[in-house]
């Protein structure tokens, strides 16, 4: 395996940006595999006869719990073994598991496949954060990290759009030449086709030249620093940051998980129409917000701001609250899509800059593990809790045409209210 020490090369070269672009592309396809389920909720519900609560488990506990739980061991593996190797294994696992979703013939099989999708995707973010951090100076780290995280925003939109097109193709019986998919339902064929591109990334990621921090290359006390020791040095900062951002990310995940179903049930939109409308909303608004957040953080950094990353997160939570509340009162599909666009833009602002903040405040020897712990906390709440709660509340209000939307608004508002004061605490601690 090819490795270099940080001091042996200049940071931020064009080849480093190329590595970020490759990792961003891998992130795009991980989100395609992750959020294709959102667009296929109604066909799956009709075919397998499952409830909203069960579908919420597919979004939440099945995927989110294992995605979050596997992050720590995979973050440790990235710190101690190989970051690119960890990513390569993950890509192979989640791509195969997405194909297995398409082969599922009942709810239990689909649940198990979603668990493997979550476990496979868990290593991508922690390992990639370390790769990006080691290749860029502090003055441009916010933009580099936001470019990587752009994959999550683009991926969510691409998932809606691409899944809609593929599902529409198979629904129209346009499967000439696809006889090898046998007699599977259109939603099953969609999962199988969407799984294929991810496998192309394994050989591409193998070509990355790893740049390792001095602490990891030379060993010593810094290289042997434990995760527990690092957390004890700044317990309140890490706790407030992780839990506060959980509220922001949870509201974003809840929106992505359930908005397609809201549009389908309240306004009769087909999966293909939702994919080409809501998918484009996500594809445009979220990347715009993410890049704006990265640019703003680097700008404030050069102006001497002591806590630019936290200030962006505070702004996000404060603005997202009234927008989320307003979403419950919109009466037209156009108005709902416009409100969702504004929400996606605002909620995306801190998604790239907070991982950059974690990298800059964390010791080199445990950056992967602290990044994985961040992923663990925000996804236990964001992926594990919020979609599950929305599904459970919606099932409890069966018969109410707008019950799913009201459940989405209620859960998101509560999570944002809980997260805002914690992020304010982070900003205060960083100024001390």
Secondary structure as UniProt FT lines:
FT   STRAND          3..5
FT   HELIX           6..8
FT   HELIX           14..39
FT   HELIX           41..48
FT   HELIX           52..57
FT   HELIX           58..65
FT   HELIX           66..80
FT   HELIX           83..103
FT   HELIX           107..135
FT   HELIX           138..171
FT   TURN            172..173
FT   TURN            176..177
FT   HELIX           179..181
FT   TURN            182..183
FT   HELIX           186..196
FT   HELIX           197..200
FT   HELIX           201..206
FT   STRAND          210..212
FT   HELIX           214..218
FT   TURN            221..224
FT   HELIX           227..233
FT   HELIX           235..267
FT   HELIX           271..302
FT   TURN            303..304
FT   TURN            306..307
FT   HELIX           308..327
FT   TURN            328..329
FT   HELIX           333..348
FT   TURN            349..352
FT   HELIX           353..361
FT   HELIX           364..366
FT   HELIX           367..379
FT   HELIX           380..386
FT   HELIX           387..396
FT   TURN            397..399
FT   TURN            401..402
FT   HELIX           403..431
//
